[in-house]
């Protein structure tokens, strides 16, 4: 009976340690998700800056710009 009690006590400690580890992992996951959200926003900004730059280059070229303005207007 005493052996069973020792095993149960050891199991309780192990389960407590695992619960602590899971809490730490969940905190890390929340931080990771926030970081990924920030990276996604930055990539979207870079994408639209590149699109705007390409439009400026296209409009500054006389032939392509004139055709594009004719198409839009």
C-alpha positions as CSV (number, residue, x, y, z in Angstrom):
1,X,0.0,0.0,0.0
2,X,2.8,2.4,0.8
3,X,4.4,1.7,-2.7
4,X,1.1,2.7,-4.3
5,X,0.9,5.9,-2.3
6,X,4.5,6.8,-3.4
7,X,3.6,6.1,-7.0
8,X,0.4,8.3,-6.8
9,X,2.4,11.1,-5.1
10,X,5.1,10.9,-7.9
11,X,2.4,11.0,-10.5
12,X,0.8,14.0,-9.0
13,X,4.1,15.9,-9.1
14,X,4.7,14.9,-12.7
15,X,1.2,16.0,-13.7
16,X,1.7,19.3,-11.9
17,X,5.0,19.8,-13.8
18,X,3.3,19.0,-17.1
19,X,0.5,21.5,-16.3
20,X,3.1,24.2,-15.7
21,X,4.9,23.3,-19.0
22,X,1.6,23.5,-20.9
23,X,0.9,27.0,-19.4
24,X,4.3,28.2,-20.5
25,X,3.7,26.8,-24.0
26,X,0.3,28.6,-24.2
27,X,1.9,31.9,-23.2
28,X,4.6,31.4,-25.9
29,X,2.0,30.5,-28.5
30,X,0.0,33.7,-27.8
31,X,3.2,35.8,-28.2
32,X,4.1,33.9,-31.4
33,X,0.6,34.5,-32.8
34,X,1.0,38.2,-32.1
35,X,4.4,38.4,-33.7
36,X,3.1,36.6,-36.8
37,X,0.2,39.1,-37.1
38,X,2.7,41.9,-37.0
39,X,4.8,40.3,-39.7
40,X,1.7,39.8,-41.9
41,X,0.7,43.5,-41.6
42,X,4.3,44.5,-42.5
43,X,4.3,42.3,-45.6
44,X,1.0,43.7,-46.7
45,X,2.4,47.2,-46.4
46,X,5.5,46.2,-48.4
47,X,3.2,44.7,-51.1
48,X,1.2,47.9,-51.5
49,X,4.3,50.0,-51.6
50,X,5.7,47.9,-54.4
51,X,2.4,48.1,-56.3
52,X,2.4,51.9,-55.9
53,X,6.0,52.1,-57.1
54,X,5.2,50.0,-60.1
55,X,2.3,52.2,-61.0
56,X,4.5,55.3,-60.6
57,X,7.1,53.8,-63.0
58,X,4.4,52.8,-65.5
59,X,2.8,56.3,-65.4
60,X,6.1,58.1,-65.7
61,X,6.9,56.2,-68.9
62,X,5.2,58.3,-71.7
63,X,3.9,55.4,-73.8
64,X,2.6,53.1,-71.0
65,X,1.3,56.1,-69.0
66,X,-0.6,57.5,-71.9
67,X,-2.2,54.1,-72.7
68,X,-3.1,53.6,-69.1
69,X,-4.6,57.0,-68.7
70,X,-6.6,56.5,-71.9
71,X,-7.8,53.1,-70.5
72,X,-8.8,54.6,-67.2
73,X,-10.3,57.8,-68.6
